[in-house]
Amino acid sequence: MRRRSAFGPPQVFRDSSAGRRGRWRRVARSIVAASATAAGIVALSLGSLAGPAGATVTPAGQSAAAVSEVATGYGHTCAVRADRTLWCWGSNYSGQLGDGTTTPRTTPVPVGTAADWASIDAGTDYTCATRTDGTLWCWGFNRFAQLGIGSDPYIATSPVQVGSATTWATVTTGFAHTCAVRTDGTLWCWGDSSDGQLGLGSKTYRATPAQVGTETSWTGVTAGYAFTCAVRAPGTLWCWGENGYGQLGVSAASQTAPVRVGTATTWSTVRASFDTACATRTDGSLWCWGNNTTGQLGDGTTIHRNAPVRVGTATDWTSDFAVSYHNCGFRADDNLWCWGNNASGQLGDNTTTQRPAPGQVTLPA
């Protein structure tokens, strides 16, 4: 749930090797990665990799700058290096590290010998990734057929190819369901559908990828705990699945097929985690909706919202943001802002006070 913590398209961070921008990126990545870890479902594409609490993680003796993307599950982490090899570490009770074992790892281990991994997303206790040849691979827990390879095996300790298609572009993982977009703009989902989160018009699970409708204009998708949101060209926003907190962005019961969120046609990037979703528009504004228990919607309240509410008035939010019970995001000036739950000091403001509106993260000199 890439780091996407596990849900949503990759977040691309442009790194700088010197100056304030570089310093921000190095430290801020730790904060956003922590958000991803808490969510268990957000993936981040990074120029370098910093672990939670600022601990530097360096796969197999490589410099941190050699890491291009990192994704965190509930208790495991995976990273794609610049050389396109894949490394994972952490909890492995369901084989989610993909190293052929169920042995937990406290340092990164390689996932096979392939050097053509393109993107990675980590679910609660499973992992999916695409390769540069357009193939899709998943491994780990498969109780709800979330690996897309049928209901057997129950766990897969090494990557297994999902079907034979070579046109997979991006993949997103939820608690027990998975969705992916192909290069032709079609959207496919599989796994658990107990709340309609597959968008197929029913609550029947699917053991292999099933196409969501017939549209060929999907540009991005993100999986929450038991709901899904996606953007279609030219910029419409659609959600489906469980809606107990209004996380679909509409006032309705759970939906088994995509429902449009409002009438705007300027949505660009959407990300979801647990029961909350946030999205940016082409004008640089940021909007959130759903569960607001810890002020994670950033609207100054703790009221759950069944329609997108704007986060402040800024018009320079980038697509680099992570969603969880606390959220963090970059603005165009490279400054990092965080808000929501702060019980463990995850907002970086030297307090443990919950914040229902964005606060800038200030780095020591």
Secondary structure as UniProt FT lines:
FT   HELIX           19..39
FT   STRAND          43..45
FT   HELIX           52..54
FT   HELIX           59..61
FT   HELIX           64..66
FT   STRAND          67..72
FT   STRAND          76..81
FT   TURN            82..83
FT   STRAND          86..90
FT   TURN            93..94
FT   TURN            96..97
FT   STRAND          105..110
FT   STRAND          117..122
FT   STRAND          126..131
FT   TURN            132..133
FT   STRAND          136..141
FT   TURN            143..144
FT   TURN            146..147
FT   STRAND          155..161
FT   STRAND          168..173
FT   STRAND          177..182
FT   TURN            183..184
FT   STRAND          187..191
FT   TURN            194..195
FT   TURN            197..198
FT   STRAND          206..211
FT   STRAND          218..223
FT   STRAND          227..232
FT   TURN            233..235
FT   STRAND          236..241
FT   TURN            244..245
FT   TURN            247..248
FT   STRAND          255..260
FT   STRAND          267..273
FT   TURN            274..275
FT   STRAND          276..281
FT   TURN            282..283
FT   STRAND          286..290
FT   TURN            293..294
FT   TURN            296..297
FT   STRAND          305..310
FT   STRAND          317..322
FT   STRAND          326..331
FT   TURN            332..333
FT   STRAND          336..340
FT   TURN            343..344
FT   TURN            346..347
FT   STRAND          355..360
//
